[in-house]
Amino acid sequence: MANLSTKIKLYIEANSATWDATKVSLQNDGSGDYIKTWTYSFTKPTDSQIASYESAGNTAETLSGVLNKRQTEYPSIQDQLDMQYWDNVNSTTTWKDAIAKVKSDNPKG
């Protein structure tokens, strides 16, 4: 199940705006997350509008997880530059192979 914050962000983006923590706050008093404050110029989403973002929210959270995992597995920028230099000198594909492996080990979906 997608987080409320993810679904709210998607709703905000669908209304041509971006998340602004000064315009919306979420809270959980022990019985689930809810919108505590809302000061955007457009209407606060209803429960059914929020629910309609469940699938898109799950997709966004999955993609975010994949991208975060890739980020931790990519070689450092310094190592990547070194690989590219030596690939150019030696006509090898070390850099491309390393990047392709991270991408194939962590597909977007």
FIFI-359895 format. One record per residue: residue in three letters; x, y, z of N, C-alpha, C in turn. Coordinates in Angstrom, 3 decimals, padded with zeros to 6 digits. Layout:
<pt ALA, <X, Y, Z>, <X, Y, Z>, <X, Y, Z>>
...
END
This chain:
<pt MET, <000.840, -001.183, 000.000>, <000.000, 000.000, 000.000>, <000.884, 001.246, 000.000>>
<pt ALA, <000.590, 002.150, -000.894>, <001.384, 003.382, -001.018>, <001.173, 004.276, 000.198>>
<pt ASN, <002.224, 004.982, 000.568>, <002.146, 005.934, 001.676>, <001.245, 007.100, 001.309>>
<pt LEU, <000.599, 007.658, 002.313>, <-000.252, 008.819, 002.082>, <000.563, 009.962, 001.478>>
<pt SER, <001.771, 010.173, 001.959>, <002.583, 011.284, 001.441>, <002.850, 011.135, -000.059>>
<pt THR, <003.067, 009.903, -000.507>, <003.299, 009.674, -001.940>, <002.053, 010.011, -002.740>>
<pt LYS, <000.901, 009.555, -002.261>, <-000.353, 009.817, -002.975>, <-000.686, 011.309, -002.979>>
<pt ILE, <-000.410, 011.982, -001.879>, <-000.657, 013.426, -001.818>, <000.269, 014.160, -002.789>>
<pt LYS, <001.542, 013.758, -002.849>, <002.477, 014.386, -003.786>, <001.989, 014.225, -005.218>>
<pt LEU, <001.477, 013.044, -005.557>, <000.961, 012.824, -006.909>, <-000.267, 013.697, -007.180>>
<pt TYR, <-001.130, 013.834, -006.186>, <-002.310, 014.695, -006.322>, <-001.881, 016.150, -006.533>>
<pt ILE, <-000.910, 016.587, -005.768>, <-000.411, 017.960, -005.887>, <000.190, 018.182, -007.279>>
<pt GLU, <000.992, 017.224, -007.748>, <001.586, 017.341, -009.088>, <000.521, 017.351, -010.170>>
<pt ALA, <-000.542, 016.577, -009.980>, <-001.636, 016.552, -010.961>, <-002.350, 017.902, -011.024>>
<pt ASN, <-002.191, 018.695, -009.985>, <-002.768, 020.031, -009.948>, <-001.720, 021.106, -010.257>>
<pt SER, <-000.663, 020.698, -010.957>, <000.392, 021.600, -011.437>, <001.097, 022.360, -010.321>>
<pt ALA, <001.314, 021.678, -009.211>, <002.040, 022.288, -008.096>, <003.087, 021.293, -007.608>>
<pt THR, <003.899, 021.737, -006.667>, <004.897, 020.862, -006.069>, <004.685, 020.827, -004.563>>
<pt TRP, <005.213, 019.763, -003.953>, <005.092, 019.598, -002.502>, <005.733, 020.782, -001.805>>
<pt ASP, <005.017, 021.364, -000.873>, <005.519, 022.470, -000.072>, <005.086, 022.205, 001.366>>
<pt ALA, <006.044, 021.889, 002.215>, <005.743, 021.517, 003.600>, <005.089, 022.648, 004.385>>
<pt THR, <005.137, 023.870, 003.852>, <004.450, 024.969, 004.534>, <002.973, 025.022, 004.151>>
<pt LYS, <002.588, 024.259, 003.118>, <001.199, 024.277, 002.656>, <000.419, 023.016, 002.998>>
<pt VAL, <001.111, 021.996, 003.415>, <000.431, 020.756, 003.788>, <001.229, 020.075, 004.891>>
<pt SER, <000.517, 019.500, 005.830>, <001.188, 018.689, 006.846>, <000.355, 017.444, 007.089>>
<pt LEU, <001.055, 016.350, 007.300>, <000.396, 015.070, 007.563>, <000.632, 014.707, 009.020>>
<pt GLN, <-000.280, 013.935, 009.558>, <-000.150, 013.534, 010.957>, <-000.722, 012.134, 011.129>>
<pt ASN, <-000.279, 011.463, 012.179>, <-000.812, 010.156, 012.559>, <-000.979, 010.158, 014.073>>
<pt ASP, <-002.218, 010.072, 014.509>, <-002.526, 010.050, 015.940>, <-002.726, 008.630, 016.453>>
<pt GLY, <-002.214, 007.658, 015.723>, <-002.344, 006.268, 016.122>, <-003.392, 005.497, 015.352>>
<pt SER, <-004.235, 006.184, 014.629>, <-005.256, 005.480, 013.854>, <-005.086, 005.696, 012.359>>
<pt GLY, <-003.885, 006.021, 011.940>, <-003.603, 006.190, 010.519>, <-003.224, 007.610, 010.163>>
<pt ASP, <-002.521, 007.737, 009.037>, <-002.106, 009.053, 008.558>, <-003.300, 009.834, 008.023>>
<pt TYR, <-003.241, 011.137, 008.167>, <-004.271, 012.003, 007.598>, <-003.664, 013.382, 007.343>>
<pt ILE, <-004.377, 014.185, 006.559>, <-003.933, 015.547, 006.268>, <-004.354, 016.423, 007.443>>
<pt LYS, <-003.367, 016.991, 008.110>, <-003.655, 017.859, 009.263>, <-003.953, 019.280, 008.799>>
<pt THR, <-003.085, 019.810, 007.928>, <-003.325, 021.162, 007.407>, <-003.176, 021.158, 005.894>>
<pt TRP, <-003.906, 022.046, 005.241>, <-003.893, 022.173, 003.782>, <-004.158, 023.621, 003.434>>
<pt THR, <-003.197, 024.287, 002.798>, <-003.393, 025.695, 002.418>, <-003.096, 025.958, 000.943>>
<pt TYR, <-003.068, 024.903, 000.133>, <-002.916, 025.112, -001.311>, <-004.140, 025.858, -001.834>>
<pt SER, <-004.001, 026.496, -002.988>, <-005.111, 027.256, -003.555>, <-006.187, 026.349, -004.160>>
<pt PHE, <-005.852, 025.098, -004.396>, <-006.849, 024.150, -004.908>, <-007.358, 023.274, -003.750>>
<pt THR, <-008.448, 022.590, -004.002>, <-009.132, 021.844, -002.944>, <-008.334, 020.677, -002.390>>
<pt LYS, <-008.460, 020.507, -001.101>, <-007.864, 019.355, -000.424>, <-008.506, 018.089, -001.002>>
<pt PRO, <-007.713, 017.045, -001.265>, <-008.286, 015.839, -001.872>, <-009.223, 015.108, -000.914>>
<pt THR, <-010.242, 014.515, -001.503>, <-011.150, 013.679, -000.725>, <-010.505, 012.314, -000.533>>
<pt ASP, <-011.077, 011.504, 000.338>, <-010.551, 010.152, 000.555>, <-010.567, 009.339, -000.742>>
<pt SER, <-011.626, 009.493, -001.542>, <-011.691, 008.723, -002.794>, <-010.661, 009.223, -003.803>>
<pt GLN, <-010.381, 010.519, -003.813>, <-009.335, 011.038, -004.699>, <-007.972, 010.500, -004.272>>
<pt ILE, <-007.711, 010.474, -002.981>, <-006.453, 009.923, -002.480>, <-006.343, 008.452, -002.856>>
<pt ALA, <-007.426, 007.711, -002.667>, <-007.425, 006.271, -002.984>, <-007.152, 006.027, -004.459>>
<pt SER, <-007.565, 006.950, -005.318>, <-007.368, 006.764, -006.762>, <-005.893, 006.808, -007.160>>
<pt TYR, <-005.038, 007.273, -006.262>, <-003.603, 007.336, -006.532>, <-002.848, 006.127, -005.978>>
<pt GLU, <-003.556, 005.112, -005.518>, <-002.908, 003.937, -004.921>, <-001.966, 003.250, -005.903>>
<pt SER, <-002.439, 002.955, -007.086>, <-001.617, 002.249, -008.072>, <-000.417, 003.096, -008.497>>
<pt ALA, <-000.672, 004.359, -008.807>, <000.425, 005.255, -009.207>, <001.402, 005.444, -008.055>>
<pt GLY, <000.892, 005.486, -006.835>, <001.746, 005.615, -005.666>, <002.644, 004.411, -005.482>>
<pt ASN, <002.077, 003.221, -005.656>, <002.882, 001.998, -005.555>, <003.983, 001.990, -006.602>>
<pt THR, <003.645, 002.394, -007.820>, <004.625, 002.453, -008.906>, <005.733, 003.451, -008.573>>
<pt ALA, <005.359, 004.632, -008.090>, <006.339, 005.668, -007.751>, <007.264, 005.201, -006.629>>
<pt GLU, <006.707, 004.532, -005.618>, <007.530, 004.059, -004.500>, <008.465, 002.935, -004.928>>
<pt THR, <007.985, 002.056, -005.801>, <008.836, 000.983, -006.315>, <009.990, 001.571, -007.118>>
<pt LEU, <009.681, 002.512, -007.999>, <010.719, 003.161, -008.808>, <011.725, 003.877, -007.920>>
<pt SER, <011.238, 004.575, -006.919>, <012.133, 005.280, -006.003>, <013.076, 004.304, -005.305>>
<pt GLY, <012.557, 003.149, -004.909>, <013.384, 002.133, -004.264>, <014.463, 001.603, -005.196>>
<pt VAL, <014.089, 001.367, -006.451>, <015.049, 000.874, -007.446>, <016.142, 001.914, -007.682>>
<pt LEU, <015.745, 003.169, -007.843>, <016.724, 004.223, -008.101>, <017.655, 004.424, -006.907>>
<pt ASN, <017.118, 004.320, -005.708>, <017.964, 004.433, -004.514>, <018.947, 003.272, -004.433>>
<pt LYS, <018.486, 002.072, -004.755>, <019.366, 000.896, -004.729>, <020.468, 001.046, -005.772>>
<pt ARG, <020.091, 001.482, -006.976>, <021.096, 001.703, -008.022>, <022.145, 002.701, -007.555>>
<pt GLN, <021.684, 003.772, -006.924>, <022.597, 004.820, -006.485>, <023.657, 004.269, -005.535>>
<pt THR, <023.273, 003.351, -004.670>, <024.248, 002.785, -003.735>, <025.179, 001.787, -004.407>>
<pt GLU, <024.745, 001.202, -005.524>, <025.548, 000.179, -006.184>, <026.450, 000.707, -007.300>>
<pt TYR, <026.142, 001.892, -007.823>, <027.018, 002.454, -008.857>, <028.397, 002.720, -008.259>>
<pt PRO, <029.444, 002.506, -009.059>, <030.778, 002.916, -008.595>, <030.790, 004.432, -008.374>>
<pt SER, <031.717, 004.906, -007.556>, <031.826, 006.353, -007.329>, <032.097, 007.058, -008.658>>
<pt ILE, <031.800, 008.339, -008.697>, <032.066, 009.120, -009.908>, <033.553, 009.057, -010.270>>
<pt GLN, <034.404, 009.126, -009.262>, <035.853, 009.063, -009.520>, <036.210, 007.727, -010.179>>
<pt ASP, <035.654, 006.635, -009.649>, <035.926, 005.319, -010.243>, <035.356, 005.217, -011.654>>
<pt GLN, <034.178, 005.791, -011.865>, <033.588, 005.750, -013.207>, <034.448, 006.526, -014.205>>
<pt LEU, <034.936, 007.683, -013.793>, <035.800, 008.462, -014.690>, <037.094, 007.709, -014.995>>
<pt ASP, <037.627, 007.058, -013.991>, <038.845, 006.267, -014.201>, <038.568, 005.118, -015.171>>
<pt MET, <037.426, 004.443, -014.993>, <037.057, 003.358, -015.918>, <036.942, 003.886, -017.343>>
<pt GLN, <036.291, 005.049, -017.502>, <036.114, 005.620, -018.837>, <037.462, 005.977, -019.463>>
<pt TYR, <038.355, 006.537, -018.664>, <039.682, 006.875, -019.190>, <040.383, 005.612, -019.691>>
<pt TRP, <040.429, 004.572, -018.841>, <041.145, 003.358, -019.231>, <040.424, 002.607, -020.349>>
<pt ASP, <039.105, 002.688, -020.395>, <038.379, 002.103, -021.525>, <038.796, 002.790, -022.822>>
<pt ASN, <038.945, 004.101, -022.775>, <039.353, 004.852, -023.954>, <040.783, 004.499, -024.365>>
<pt VAL, <041.670, 004.383, -023.395>, <043.066, 004.045, -023.674>, <043.198, 002.616, -024.192>>
<pt ASN, <042.475, 001.687, -023.578>, <042.631, 000.251, -023.885>, <041.565, -000.325, -024.814>>
<pt SER, <040.655, 000.524, -025.292>, <039.542, 000.059, -026.141>, <038.761, -001.068, -025.466>>
<pt THR, <038.432, -000.863, -024.185>, <037.646, -001.844, -023.421>, <036.279, -001.246, -023.090>>
<pt THR, <035.445, -002.021, -022.419>, <034.087, -001.572, -022.070>, <033.803, -001.761, -020.574>>
<pt THR, <034.815, -001.607, -019.755>, <034.670, -001.820, -018.315>, <033.566, -000.948, -017.717>>
<pt TRP, <033.556, 000.332, -018.064>, <032.554, 001.252, -017.519>, <031.141, 000.861, -017.959>>
<pt LYS, <030.960, 000.650, -019.263>, <029.641, 000.265, -019.771>, <029.166, -001.028, -019.131>>
<pt ASP, <030.065, -001.974, -018.964>, <029.712, -003.260, -018.351>, <029.286, -003.081, -016.892>>
<pt ALA, <030.007, -002.236, -016.153>, <029.681, -002.006, -014.743>, <028.317, -001.343, -014.598>>
<pt ILE, <028.057, -000.346, -015.421>, <026.767, 000.360, -015.362>, <025.635, -000.565, -015.799>>
<pt ALA, <025.852, -001.328, -016.860>, <024.830, -002.257, -017.352>, <024.478, -003.300, -016.297>>
<pt LYS, <025.466, -003.768, -015.551>, <025.213, -004.763, -014.503>, <024.327, -004.182, -013.399>>
<pt VAL, <024.627, -002.962, -012.968>, <023.798, -002.333, -011.935>, <022.373, -002.178, -012.442>>
<pt LYS, <022.212, -001.733, -013.682>, <020.884, -001.558, -014.247>, <020.143, -002.883, -014.409>>
<pt SER, <020.837, -003.926, -014.857>, <020.161, -005.225, -015.047>, <019.855, -005.898, -013.713>>
<pt ASP, <020.694, -005.665, -012.697>, <020.424, -006.212, -011.367>, <019.278, -005.493, -010.661>>
<pt ASN, <018.977, -004.279, -011.105>, <017.938, -003.447, -010.481>, <017.049, -002.828, -011.549>>
<pt PRO, <016.223, -003.651, -012.227>, <015.385, -003.116, -013.310>, <014.313, -002.186, -012.780>>
<pt LYS, <013.949, -001.220, -013.598>, <012.914, -000.258, -013.212>, <011.530, -000.890, -013.154>>
<pt GLY, <011.327, -001.941, -013.848>, <009.993, -002.538, -013.751>, <009.602, -003.159, -014.994>>
END
